[in-house]
Amino acid sequence: MSTFACPVVKLDKIGKHPNADTLDITTVEGCPVIFRSGDFKEGDLAIYIPVDAVVPETVPGTEWLGVGKHRRVKAKKLRGIFSMGLLLPLDKTIPEVSNGFWPGNDVAPHLGITKYEEPEPLYMQTEAASHPRTPSYPPVYDMESFRKYHNLFQMGEEVVVTEKIHGTNARFVYWEDAMHCGSHKGWKRMDERSLWWKVAMDNDLVEKLRHDPGMIVYGEIYGQVQDLKYGAKINELFFRAFDVYHSGVGGLPAGWFDYLPFTVWCDHMEIPRVPVLYQGPYTGFEALAPLAEGKSTLADHIREGFVIKPVEETWNGETGRTIAKLVSESYLLRKGGTEHH
């Protein structure tokens, strides 16, 4: 499950910005962070405020974020170099209790910092339904950052990297003689105006999933959904599956399909899958990160990023399921994230 935190960090190596004498750069949780020269030195304790944090006006040192409710931290390009988030000095930001915090502690609750959540458009706000009573509850689909957790993947193990599509999350299952359609966190009552039910009907998912009840298909609805349209015409929607979860039908263990069985199952069901960008041995973050950039394989516009996972499911003590996402720089900067200093 993806977590949001503003951790206390002990700063590692600090370097000079290559294009600005007054700026320095460091790496925090795999993310490049640029700050004013002299504000921090190696070994300092700082608070890392990640991209998409919403910061109250009461947090010292964040006046430049403006006023009002929408003080959201965004990725920036500063003098040609990508930067994700900001650093605040621990002792000056919370001087009254700074001695009580150590590297790894999350100070977001103490400072009132929350994660930005994209508001659901009115056309997506359909009536909720109860969840399907499958043998195992359909999990909410989420994943951590590949920048932070790339060390969970073992060099040489076979992985698959698929394109991350910009749309809205969906899940579908046929159970107890009924079709169930869900969004990322909820289930939707039958309504032909609902995106999820429209996609289910347009892709004949009711009839297809009827033949394998209890298999929960996860995927992305895209097209006329978000600001990246993938060539869709007015009111046109597409769907691509990215995972299948066995809910424990017939007493079998519940769990995610390995990648090969997933592809075989989807192809047999004639359900389209997300595009594969790479399949092969894991060669490290630096080697695979460029796959997040460039054009989408589905349209003539930027790629949102990618999702990476082992072809055979594994679990670990930090994130649970081993799966991660890398969002492209061009996607993070698409709504204006360039500053010149």
SERO-4910 file (N, C-alpha, C, O; in steps of 0.05 Angstrom, whole numbers):
BEGIN
 pado doro    nc1    nc2    nc3   cac1   cac2   cac3    cc1    cc2    cc3    oc1    oc2    oc3
  Met    A     17    -24      0      0      0      0     18     25      0     37     27     16
  Ser    A     11     43    -18     27     68    -20     23     84      6      1     89     15
  Thr    A     46     94     16     45    110     41     53    139     35     69    144     16
  Phe    A     42    157     50     50    185     48     63    193     75     52    188     96
  Ala    A     86    206     73    100    215     97    118    239     91    127    242     69
  Cys    A    123    254    112    144    276    111    165    268    131    164    277    154
  Pro    A    184    252    123    203    240    142    225    259    150    233    277    135
  Val    A    235    255    174    261    268    182    283    252    168    283    227    170
  Val    A    301    265    155    323    252    141    350    263    149    352    287    156
  Lys    A    370    247    148    397    256    152    410    259    125    412    239    110
  Leu    A    417    283    118    426    288     90    452    275     84    471    275    100
  Asp    A    453    263     61    477    249     50    492    269     34    492    294     39
  Lys    A    506    260     14    524    276     -2    509    300    -15    487    296    -25
  Ile    A    521    323    -14    510    347    -26    529    357    -48    553    359    -44
  Gly    A    517    363    -71    533    373    -93    524    400   -103    502    409    -96
  Lys    A    540    413   -120    533    438   -131    515    434   -155    518    416   -171
  His    A    495    452   -158    479    452   -182    497    459   -206    512    479   -204
  Pro    A    496    444   -227    514    448   -250    510    475   -264    527    484   -279
  Asn    A    486    486   -261    480    510   -277    474    535   -259    465    556   -270
  Ala    A    479    533   -233    473    556   -216    492    556   -192    493    536   -177
  Asp    A    507    577   -188    526    579   -166    513    581   -139    525    574   -119
  Thr    A    487    589   -138    474    594   -113    456    570   -104    441    573    -85
  Leu    A    457    548   -119    440    526   -113    456    500   -109    477    496   -122
  Asp    A    447    483    -91    459    457    -85    438    436    -91    414    442    -94
  Ile    A    447    411    -92    429    389    -98    437    364    -82    461    359    -78
  Thr    A    417    350    -73    422    324    -58    401    305    -67    383    311    -83
  Thr    A    402    280    -57    382    260    -63    370    250    -37    383    243    -18
  Val    A    343    250    -37    328    241    -13    307    220    -22    290    226    -39
  Glu    A    309    196    -11    291    174    -18    290    170    -48    269    165    -60
  Gly    A    313    173    -61    315    168    -90    308    192   -107    309    191   -131
  Cys    A    299    214    -94    290    238   -109    310    260   -108    321    266    -86
  Pro    A    316    273   -130    333    296   -130    319    320   -117    296    326   -124
  Val    A    333    334   -100    322    358    -86    342    380    -88    365    378    -79
  Ile    A    333    403    -98    350    427   -101    343    447    -80    319    451    -73
  Phe    A    363    460    -68    359    480    -48    380    502    -49    400    498    -63
  Arg    A    376    523    -35    395    546    -35    421    538    -22    421    527      0
  Ser    A    443    545    -35    470    539    -24    473    550      4    466    573      9
  Gly    A    484    534     22    488    542     50    466    536     69    470    537     93
  Asp    A    442    529     58    420    523     76    424    497     91    415    494    114
  Phe    A    438    478     78    443    452     91    471    442     84    483    450     64
  Lys    A    481    425    102    506    412     96    503    382    101    484    373    114
  Glu    A    522    366     92    520    337     95    519    330    125    534    341    141
  Gly    A    501    312    132    497    304    160    475    319    175    467    311    197
  Asp    A    465    341    163    444    356    176    418    339    177    413    322    160
  Leu    A    402    344    198    375    333    199    355    352    187    355    376    194
  Ala    A    339    342    169    320    359    155    294    345    152    292    320    156
  Ile    A    273    360    146    247    348    140    243    348    110    246    369     97
  Tyr    A    237    325     99    233    323     70    203    325     64    187    309     74
  Ile    A    195    345     48    167    349     40    165    340     11    175    353     -7
  Pro    A    152    317      6    152    306    -21    132    320    -40    115    336    -31
  Val    A    134    313    -65    115    323    -85     87    314    -78     83    292    -68
  Asp    A     68    332    -82     39    328    -77     32    331    -47     10    324    -39
  Ala    A     51    341    -31     44    349     -3     29    375     -4     36    393    -19
  Val    A      8    377     13     -7    402     17      1    413     44     -3    401     64
  Val    A     14    437     43     27    447     67     12    471     79      6    490     64
  Pro    A      4    470    104    -10    493    116      8    518    118     33    516    118
  Glu    A     -4    541    119     11    566    121     26    568    147     44    585    150
  Thr    A     19    552    167     32    553    193     60    540    193     74    543    213
  Val    A     68    527    172     94    514    171    115    535    163    114    545    141
  Pro    A    134    540    181    155    561    175    171    553    151    177    530    146
  Gly    A    179    574    136    197    570    113    182    562     88    195    555     68
  Thr    A    155    563     88    141    555     64    123    578     54    104    574     39
  Glu    A    131    603     61    114    626     53    112    628     23     92    638     13
  Trp    A    133    620      9    134    622    -20    113    605    -34    108    609    -58
  Leu    A    101    586    -20     79    570    -31     54    585    -35     35    576    -47
  Gly    A     52    610    -23     28    626    -26     10    623     -3     18    614     19
  Val    A    -15    631     -7    -35    630     14    -59    614      5    -62    608    -19
  Gly    A    -76    607     24   -100    592     17    -97    562     21    -77    553     32
  Lys    A   -117    547     12   -118    518     16   -100    502     -3    -93    479      4
  His    A    -93    513    -26    -80    497    -46    -50    502    -47    -39    509    -68
  Arg    A    -37    498    -24     -8    502    -23      5    475    -27     15    462     -9
  Arg    A      5    467    -52     14    441    -60     43    441    -71     49    458    -88
  Val    A     59    423    -61     86    421    -71     87    405    -97     75    384    -99
  Lys    A    100    417   -117    101    404   -143    130    400   -152    148    413   -142
  Ala    A    134    382   -171    161    378   -182    167    403   -199    150    416   -211
  Lys    A    193    410   -199    202    434   -213    227    427   -229    241    408   -224
  Lys    A    232    444   -249    257    443   -263    271    470   -258    262    491   -267
  Leu    A    293    469   -243    307    493   -235    334    495   -250    352    479   -246
  Arg    A    335    514   -268    358    518   -285    366    492   -300    389    484   -302
  Gly    A    345    479   -310    349    455   -327    351    429   -312    354    408   -325
  Ile    A    351    429   -285    354    405   -269    328    399   -254    316    417   -242
  Phe    A    320    374   -255    295    365   -243    297    363   -213    318    354   -202
  Ser    A    277    373   -199    276    372   -169    249    363   -160    228    372   -170
  Met    A    249    346   -139    224    335   -129    222    340    -99    235    327    -83
  Gly    A    205    360    -92    201    365    -63    219    386    -52    234    399    -67
  Leu    A    218    390    -26    234    410    -13    244    401     14    233    382     26
  Leu    A    264    414     25    275    408     51    270    431     70    273    455     62
  Leu    A    264    425     95    262    445    116    280    437    139    282    413    146
  Pro    A    294    456    152    311    449    175    294    440    198    275    453    206
  Leu    A    301    417    209    286    406    231    285    424    255    263    429    266
  Asp    A    308    435    263    309    451    288    294    478    286    285    488    306
  Lys    A    291    489    261    278    514    258    248    511    251    232    529    257
  Thr    A    241    488    240    213    483    233    196    475    257    173    484    259
  Ile    A    207    458    274    193    450    298    212    452    322    218    431    335
  Pro    A    221    476    329    242    479    349    233    468    377    250    459    392
  Glu    A    207    470    382    199    463    410    201    433    416    204    426    439
  Val    A    201    416    395    202    387    400    221    373    381    221    349    378
  Ser    A    239    389    368    256    377    348    274    355    359    281    336    345
  Asn    A    281    356    385    298    336    397    284    309    399    297    289    404
  Gly    A    258    309    396    242    284    399    239    270    373    227    248    372
  Phe    A    250    280    351    247    268    325    274    258    315    295    271    319
  Trp    A    274    234    302    298    222    292    294    214    263    271    213    253
  Pro    A    316    209    248    313    200    220    293    177    217    294    157    232
  Gly    A    274    181    199    254    161    194    227    168    206    206    158    198
  Asn    A    227    186    226    202    194    238    186    211    219    197    228    204
  Asp    A    160    207    218    142    222    201    131    246    216    117    242    237
  Val    A    136    270    206    126    294    220    102    306    207     93    328    215
  Ala    A     91    293    186     68    304    172     45    309    191     33    331    190
  Pro    A     37    290    208     15    296    226     20    319    245      2    335    251
  His    A     45    322    254     52    343    273     49    370    259     41    390    272
  Leu    A     56    372    234     56    397    219     29    402    205     25    423    194
  Gly    A     12    382    205    -14    385    191    -11    382    160    -29    392    146
  Ile    A     10    369    151     14    366    122     -1    341    113      0    320    126
  Thr    A    -16    343     91    -31    321     80    -23    316     50    -10    333     38
  Lys    A    -32    294     40    -27    288     12    -49    299     -6    -72    296      0
  Tyr    A    -41    311    -28    -60    321    -47    -75    298    -60    -63    279    -70
  Glu    A   -102    300    -61   -118    281    -74   -133    295    -97   -148    314    -92
  Glu    A   -130    284   -121   -144    296   -144   -174    294   -139   -184    272   -134
  Pro    A   -189    316   -140   -218    315   -136   -231    299   -158   -224    301   -181
  Glu    A   -251    283   -150   -265    266   -169   -285    284   -185   -302    297   -173
  Pro    A   -282    285   -212   -301    301   -227   -330    293   -223   -335    270   -215
  Leu    A   -348    311   -228   -376    306   -223   -386    282   -239   -403    267   -230
  Tyr    A   -375    279   -264   -385    257   -280   -376    230   -270   -386    209   -279
  Met    A   -358    229   -251   -349    204   -239   -364    198   -213   -362    176   -202
  Gln    A   -379    217   -203   -391    214   -176   -418    200   -179   -439    212   -179
  Thr    A   -416    173   -181   -440    157   -182   -445    143   -156   -428    142   -138
  Glu    A   -470    133   -153   -478    122   -127   -462     97   -120   -456     80   -137
  Ala    A   -455     95    -95   -438     73    -85   -454     48    -81   -478     49    -76
  Ala    A   -440     25    -84   -453     -1    -80   -436    -16    -59   -413     -9    -55
  Ser    A   -447    -37    -47   -432    -53    -28   -412    -70    -44   -416    -76    -67
  His    A   -391    -79    -30   -370    -94    -44   -380   -123    -49   -396   -133    -33
  Pro    A   -370   -136    -69   -377   -164    -75   -367   -182    -52   -345   -179    -43
  Arg    A   -383   -201    -45   -376   -219    -23   -360   -243    -33   -367   -266    -28
  Thr    A   -338   -237    -46   -321   -258    -56   -306   -271    -32   -305   -259    -11
  Pro    A   -296   -296    -36   -282   -309    -13   -260   -292      0   -257   -293     25
  Ser    A   -246   -277    -16   -226   -258     -5   -233   -230    -15   -240   -226    -38
  Tyr    A   -232   -211      3   -240   -183     -3   -222   -172    -25   -198   -174    -23
  Pro    A   -233   -161    -47   -217   -149    -68   -199   -126    -58   -210   -106    -49
  Pro    A   -173   -129    -59   -156   -108    -47   -156    -82    -63   -162    -82    -88
  Val    A   -151    -60    -50   -147    -34    -63   -120    -35    -77   -100    -43    -65
  Tyr    A   -119    -26   -101    -94    -27   -117    -77     -3   -113    -86     20   -118
  Asp    A    -53     -7   -104    -35     15    -99     -6      5    -99     -1    -19    -98
  Met    A     13     24   -101     41     15   -102     59     38    -93     50     62    -93
  Glu    A     84     32    -86    103     52    -77    120     62   -100    118     53   -123
  Ser    A    137     81    -94    154     94   -114    179     77   -120    192     67   -102
  Phe    A    184     73   -146    208     58   -154    233     73   -147    254     60   -142
  Arg    A    232    100   -146    256    115   -138    264    107   -109    288    104   -104
  Lys    A    245    104    -92    251     99    -64    257     69    -59    273     62    -42
  Tyr    A    243     52    -74    243     23    -67    256      6    -89    251    -18    -91
  His    A    273     17   -106    285      1   -127    303    -21   -117    308    -41   -131
  Asn    A    313    -18    -92    330    -39    -81    315    -64    -73    328    -84    -66
  Leu    A    289    -63    -75    273    -88    -69    275   -108    -92    270   -131    -89
  Phe    A    284    -98   -115    287   -116   -138    316   -126   -139    335   -111   -134
  Gln    A    319   -152   -145    345   -165   -145    357   -164   -172    344   -170   -192
  Met    A    382   -156   -174    396   -155   -200    394   -183   -213    400   -203   -201
  Gly    A    386   -183   -238    384   -207   -253    357   -221   -252    352   -238   -269
  Glu    A    340   -215   -233    314   -228   -232    297   -218   -255    299   -195   -263
  Glu    A    280   -235   -265    264   -227   -288    241   -209   -279    225   -216   -261
  Val    A    238   -186   -292    218   -167   -286    202   -160   -312    212   -165   -334
  Val    A    179   -148   -308    164   -137   -331    158   -108   -324    150   -101   -302
  Val    A    163    -91   -344    158    -62   -342    135    -55   -361    138    -59   -385
  Thr    A    113    -45   -351     90    -38   -368     84     -8   -367     90      5   -347
  Glu    A     72      2   -388     66     30   -389     44     37   -368     24     23   -366
  Lys    A     49     59   -353     29     69   -335     11     88   -351     21    109   -361
  Ile    A    -14     83   -352    -33     98   -368    -47    118   -350    -54    112   -327
  His    A    -52    142   -361    -64    164   -346    -94    163   -350   -105    172   -370
  Gly    A   -108    153   -330   -137    151   -331   -149    149   -303   -142    164   -286
  Thr    A   -166    129   -300   -177    123   -273   -177     94   -268   -183     78   -286
  Asn    A   -171     86   -244   -169     58   -236   -196     44   -237   -216     56   -230
  Ala    A   -196     19   -245   -221      4   -246   -217    -25   -238   -195    -36   -241
  Arg    A   -237    -38   -228   -236    -67   -222   -263    -79   -227   -284    -66   -222
  Phe    A   -263   -103   -237   -288   -116   -246   -287   -146   -237   -266   -159   -238
  Val    A   -310   -156   -228   -312   -184   -220   -341   -193   -224   -360   -178   -218
  Tyr    A   -344   -218   -233   -371   -230   -234   -373   -249   -211   -356   -267   -208
  Trp    A   -393   -246   -193   -395   -263   -170   -424   -265   -161   -439   -245   -161
  Glu    A   -432   -289   -153   -460   -294   -144   -480   -284   -164   -499   -270   -157
  Asp    A   -476   -292   -190   -494   -286   -211   -498   -256   -216   -520   -248   -225
  Ala    A   -478   -240   -210   -481   -211   -214   -454   -200   -221   -433   -210   -212
  Met    A   -454   -178   -237   -430   -163   -244   -425   -142   -223   -444   -129   -214
  His    A   -400   -138   -216   -393   -117   -197   -371    -99   -210   -351   -109   -220
  Cys    A   -375    -73   -210   -356    -54   -221   -347    -35   -199   -363    -24   -184
  Gly    A   -320    -31   -198   -310    -14   -177   -289      6   -187   -276      2   -208
  Ser    A   -285     27   -172   -264     47   -177   -241     39   -160   -239     17   -150
  His    A   -222     58   -156   -198     52   -140   -205     44   -111   -194     24   -101
  Lys    A   -224     58    -98   -229     52    -70   -258     44    -64   -264     37    -42
  Gly    A   -275     45    -84   -303     39    -79   -316     23   -101   -304     17   -122
  Trp    A   -341     15    -96   -356     -1   -116   -380     16   -125   -391     32   -109
  Lys    A   -388     13   -150   -408     30   -162   -434     15   -168   -434     -6   -180
  Arg    A   -456     28   -160   -482     17   -166   -487     18   -196   -478     35   -210
  Met    A   -502     -2   -206   -508     -4   -235   -521     22   -245   -541     31   -235
  Asp    A   -507     34   -265   -516     60   -276   -503     62   -304   -478     63   -305
  Glu    A   -518     64   -325   -507     66   -351   -491     91   -356   -474     93   -374
  Arg    A   -495    111   -338   -479    136   -341   -452    134   -327   -435    151   -331
  Ser    A   -448    113   -311   -423    109   -297   -401    101   -316   -405     84   -333
  Leu    A   -377    113   -313   -354    106   -329   -349     76   -327   -343     63   -348
  Trp    A   -350     66   -303   -342     38   -298   -362     19   -311   -354     -1   -323
  Trp    A   -387     24   -308   -407      7   -320   -408     10   -351   -413     -9   -365
  Lys    A   -403     34   -360   -402     38   -390   -379     22   -402   -383      9   -422
  Val    A   -356     22   -389   -333      6   -398   -339    -24   -397   -333    -39   -415
  Ala    A   -352    -32   -375   -360    -60   -372   -378    -69   -395   -374    -91   -406
  Met    A   -397    -53   -402   -416    -60   -423   -403    -58   -451   -406    -75   -468
  Asp    A   -387    -36   -455   -375    -33   -481   -355    -55   -488   -351    -62   -511
  Asn    A   -342    -66   -467   -322    -87   -471   -333   -115   -465   -317   -134   -464
  Asp    A   -359   -117   -462   -372   -143   -458   -361   -158   -435   -358   -183   -435
  Leu    A   -353   -144   -413   -340   -156   -391   -359   -174   -375   -351   -193   -362
  Val    A   -385   -167   -375   -404   -184   -360   -404   -212   -371   -402   -231   -356
  Glu    A   -406   -215   -397   -407   -241   -409   -380   -255   -407   -379   -279   -402
  Lys    A   -359   -240   -410   -332   -253   -408   -326   -263   -380   -317   -286   -377
  Leu    A   -331   -247   -360   -324   -254   -332   -344   -274   -320   -338   -287   -300
  Arg    A   -367   -276   -332   -387   -296   -323   -375   -324   -324   -383   -342   -309
  His    A   -357   -329   -343   -345   -355   -347   -323   -362   -327   -313   -384   -326
  Asp    A   -314   -342   -311   -294   -347   -292   -299   -330   -267   -284   -311   -260
  Pro    A   -321   -336   -252   -329   -319   -229   -308   -319   -207   -295   -339   -202
  Gly    A   -306   -296   -195   -287   -294   -173   -260   -283   -181   -243   -278   -164
  Met    A   -254   -281   -207   -229   -270   -217   -233   -239   -219   -250   -230   -234
  Ile    A   -217   -224   -204   -221   -195   -203   -200   -182   -222   -176   -185   -218
  Val    A   -210   -169   -242   -193   -156   -263   -189   -127   -255   -208   -112   -250
  Tyr    A   -164   -119   -254   -156    -92   -248   -144    -79   -273   -129    -92   -288
  Gly    A   -151    -54   -278   -141    -41   -302   -146    -11   -301   -155      0   -281
  Glu    A   -141      2   -324   -143     31   -326   -164     38   -347   -163     28   -370
  Ile    A   -183     55   -340   -201     67   -359   -189     93   -368   -181    110   -351
  Tyr    A   -186     97   -394   -173    121   -404   -187    131   -429   -205    118   -439
  Gly    A   -177    153   -439   -190    166   -463   -201    193   -454   -185    210   -446
  Gln    A   -227    196   -456   -239    222   -447   -244    221   -417   -266    222   -407
  Val    A   -221    219   -402   -222    217   -373   -206    238   -360   -216    253   -342
  Gln    A   -180    240   -367   -162    260   -355   -152    279   -377   -163    280   -399
  Asp    A   -130    294   -371   -120    313   -390   -104    300   -413   -101    313   -434
  Leu    A    -95    276   -409    -83    261   -432   -105    243   -444   -115    226   -430
  Lys    A   -111    247   -469   -135    235   -481   -130    210   -498   -149    196   -504
  Tyr    A   -105    204   -505    -98    180   -520   -114    178   -546   -121    156   -555
  Gly    A   -119    201   -559   -132    201   -585   -162    195   -584   -174    190   -605
  Ala    A   -174    195   -560   -202    188   -558   -220    210   -569   -214    234   -566
  Lys    A   -242    202   -582   -262    221   -591   -280    229   -568   -277    218   -546
  Ile    A   -298    247   -572   -316    256   -551   -331    232   -540   -343    216   -554
  Asn    A   -331    230   -513   -344    208   -498   -332    180   -503   -344    161   -494
  Glu    A   -309    179   -516   -298    152   -521   -280    144   -498   -263    160   -488
  Leu    A   -283    119   -490   -268    108   -467   -254     82   -476   -265     67   -492
  Phe    A   -230     77   -465   -216     52   -470   -210     38   -443   -212     50   -422
  Phe    A   -203     13   -445   -196     -2   -421   -173    -21   -427   -172    -35   -448
  Arg    A   -153    -22   -409   -131    -41   -410   -127    -53   -382   -126    -39   -362
  Ala    A   -125    -80   -381   -121    -93   -355    -91    -93   -348    -74    -95   -366
  Phe    A    -85    -91   -322    -57    -93   -313    -53   -114   -292    -30   -119   -284
  Asp    A    -74   -126   -281    -70   -147   -261    -96   -162   -258   -118   -153   -264
  Val    A    -93   -187   -248   -116   -203   -241   -111   -215   -213    -89   -225   -207
  Tyr    A   -132   -214   -196   -130   -225   -169   -149   -248   -166   -173   -246   -171
  His    A   -138   -271   -158   -154   -295   -152   -166   -292   -124   -150   -291   -105
  Ser    A   -192   -291   -121   -204   -285    -96   -207   -309    -77   -217   -306    -55
  Gly    A   -197   -332    -85   -199   -355    -68   -222   -374    -74   -231   -389    -57
  Val    A   -231   -373    -99   -253   -390   -108   -245   -420   -106   -222   -427   -112
  Gly    A   -263   -436    -97   -257   -465    -97   -237   -473    -75   -226   -495    -77
  Gly    A   -233   -456    -56   -215   -462    -34   -186   -458    -41   -168   -464    -25
  Leu    A   -180   -448    -65   -152   -443    -73   -142   -418    -59   -158   -401    -52
  Pro    A   -116   -416    -55   -105   -392    -41   -111   -366    -57   -108   -366    -82
  Ala    A   -119   -346    -43   -124   -320    -56    -97   -307    -62    -78   -310    -47
  Gly    A    -95   -292    -84    -71   -278    -91    -70   -268   -119    -88   -274   -135
  Trp    A    -49   -253   -125    -45   -242   -152    -34   -263   -171    -18   -280   -163
  Phe    A    -43   -261   -196    -32   -279   -217     -2   -271   -222      4   -248   -222
  Asp    A     15   -291   -226     41   -285   -238     37   -274   -266     15   -275   -277
  Tyr    A     58   -261   -277     54   -246   -302     45   -264   -326     27   -257   -341
  Leu    A     58   -287   -329     52   -305   -351     23   -315   -350      8   -312   -369
  Pro    A     14   -326   -327    -14   -333   -325    -34   -310   -330    -55   -313   -341
  Phe    A    -25   -286   -321    -42   -262   -326    -45   -257   -356    -68   -252   -365
  Thr    A    -23   -259   -371    -26   -254   -400    -42   -275   -414    -58   -269   -431
  Val    A    -38   -300   -406    -53   -322   -418    -83   -319   -412   -100   -322   -430
  Trp    A    -89   -312   -387   -117   -309   -379   -131   -286   -394   -152   -289   -405
  Cys    A   -117   -263   -395   -129   -240   -409   -133   -246   -439   -153   -239   -450
  Asp    A   -113   -258   -451   -115   -264   -480   -138   -284   -485   -152   -281   -505
  His    A   -141   -303   -467   -163   -323   -470   -190   -309   -468   -208   -315   -482
  Met    A   -191   -289   -449   -216   -275   -444   -220   -252   -465   -241   -239   -465
  Glu    A   -200   -247   -481   -201   -225   -501   -204   -198   -487   -220   -181   -495
  Ile    A   -188   -195   -466   -187   -170   -451   -160   -157   -456   -139   -169   -450
  Pro    A   -159   -133   -468   -133   -121   -475   -117   -115   -450   -128   -108   -429
  Arg    A    -90   -116   -453    -71   -112   -431    -56    -86   -435    -54    -76   -458
  Val    A    -45    -75   -413    -27    -52   -416     -2    -59   -432      7    -82   -430
  Pro    A      9    -40   -447     32    -46   -463     57    -53   -447     62    -41   -426
  Val    A     73    -71   -457     98    -79   -444    120    -62   -456    123    -60   -480
  Leu    A    136    -49   -438    159    -33   -447    185    -49   -446    204    -44   -460
  Tyr    A    185    -69   -427    210    -85   -424    203   -110   -408    187   -109   -389
  Gln    A    214   -132   -416    213   -157   -400    240   -170   -402    250   -176   -424
  Gly    A    252   -176   -379    279   -187   -379    291   -184   -352    277   -178   -332
  Pro    A    317   -188   -350    331   -187   -324    331   -158   -313    334   -139   -328
  Tyr    A    329   -156   -287    330   -130   -274    359   -120   -275    378   -133   -267
  Thr    A    362    -96   -286    389    -85   -290    394    -59   -275    414    -45   -279
  Gly    A    376    -53   -256    381    -29   -239    364     -5   -246    354     -3   -268
  Phe    A    362     13   -227    345     37   -230    355     54   -254    339     61   -271
  Glu    A    381     60   -254    391     78   -275    386     68   -303    382     83   -322
  Ala    A    388     41   -306    385     29   -333    356     30   -342    350     33   -366
  Leu    A    337     26   -323    309     24   -331    294     50   -329    273     53   -343
  Ala    A    303     70   -314    289     95   -310    282    109   -336    260    121   -338
  Pro    A    299    109   -357    292    123   -382    267    112   -395    255    126   -412
  Leu    A    258     88   -388    233     77   -400    209     93   -391    187     90   -403
  Ala    A    211    108   -370    188    124   -361    183    148   -379    161    159   -379
  Glu    A    203    156   -394    201    181   -410    193    174   -439    191    151   -447
  Gly    A    190    196   -454    183    193   -482    153    193   -487    137    200   -470
  Lys    A    145    185   -511    117    184   -518    103    159   -510    116    138   -507
  Ser    A     78    161   -505     62    137   -499     62    118   -523     63    127   -546
  Thr    A     61     93   -518     59     74   -540     30     73   -551     25     60   -571
  Leu    A     12     87   -538    -16     86   -546    -25    112   -559    -47    113   -570
  Ala    A     -9    133   -558    -18    159   -569      6    177   -574     28    171   -566
  Asp    A      1    199   -588     22    218   -595     24    240   -574     22    263   -580
  His    A     29    231   -549     34    250   -527     51    237   -506     59    214   -510
  Ile    A     58    251   -485     77    241   -466     67    215   -452     43    209   -451
  Arg    A     86    201   -442     81    177   -426     79    184   -397     95    200   -387
  Glu    A     59    174   -383     57    180   -354     80    168   -338     90    180   -319
  Gly    A     89    144   -346    110    131   -332    108    101   -336     98     91   -356
  Phe    A    118     85   -316    115     56   -318    111     43   -291    114     56   -270
  Val    A    103     18   -292    100      1   -269    119    -23   -273    121    -34   -294
  Ile    A    133    -31   -251    152    -53   -253    145    -73   -231    139    -66   -208
  Lys    A    147    -98   -238    143   -120   -219    157   -145   -228    163   -147   -252
  Pro    A    163   -164   -210    175   -189   -219    155   -205   -235    131   -203   -230
  Val    A    164   -221   -254    145   -237   -269    132   -259   -252    111   -269   -258
  Glu    A    146   -267   -230    135   -285   -211    132   -269   -185    151   -258   -174
  Glu    A    108   -269   -174    101   -253   -151    119   -258   -127    125   -281   -120
  Thr    A    128   -236   -115    144   -238    -90    133   -218    -70    120   -199    -77
  Trp    A    140   -223    -45    132   -206    -23    156   -198     -7    176   -213     -6
  Asn    A    155   -175      6    178   -165     22    168   -152     47    144   -145     49
  Gly    A    186   -147     66    178   -136     91    172   -107     92    162    -96    111
  Glu    A    179    -92     70    176    -63     70    149    -54     57    135    -37     68
  Thr    A    143    -66     34    119    -57     19     98    -78     17     76    -73      7
  Gly    A    104   -103     25     86   -125     20     91   -136     -7    112   -148    -12
  Arg    A     72   -133    -25     76   -142    -53     98   -126    -66    100   -101    -62
  Thr    A    115   -139    -81    137   -125    -95    127   -115   -122    125   -129   -141
  Ile    A    121    -89   -122    111    -75   -146    116    -45   -141    112    -36   -119
  Ala    A    124    -31   -162    130     -2   -158    124     13   -184    121      2   -205
  Lys    A    122     39   -181    116     56   -204    137     78   -206    148     87   -186
  Leu    A    142     87   -230    160    110   -235    144    129   -253    138    123   -276
  Val    A    139    153   -243    124    173   -259    145    190   -274    165    198   -262
  Ser    A    140    196   -299    159    210   -316    162    239   -307    143    251   -297
  Glu    A    185    250   -313    190    278   -307    171    295   -324    160    315   -315
  Ser    A    168    288   -349    151    304   -367    122    304   -358    108    324   -361
  Tyr    A    113    282   -346     86    282   -335     83    300   -311     64    315   -309
  Leu    A    102    299   -293    101    316   -269    104    345   -276     93    362   -261
  Leu    A    117    352   -298    121    380   -305    100    390   -326    102    413   -334
  Arg    A     81    373   -333     64    380   -357     46    404   -352     38    417   -371
  Lys    A     40    410   -327     22    433   -321     37    457   -311     27    475   -297
  Gly    A     63    458   -319     79    482   -311     95    477   -287     85    480   -264
  Gly    A    120    469   -290    137    464   -267    165    473   -272    184    463   -260
  Thr    A    168    494   -288    195    504   -295    198    532   -282    182    549   -285
  Glu    A    220    535   -268    227    561   -256    255    568   -265    272    551   -268
  His    A    260    593   -268    287    603   -275    297    620   -252    284    639   -244
  His    A    321    614   -241    333    629   -219    360    641   -228    373    654   -212
***
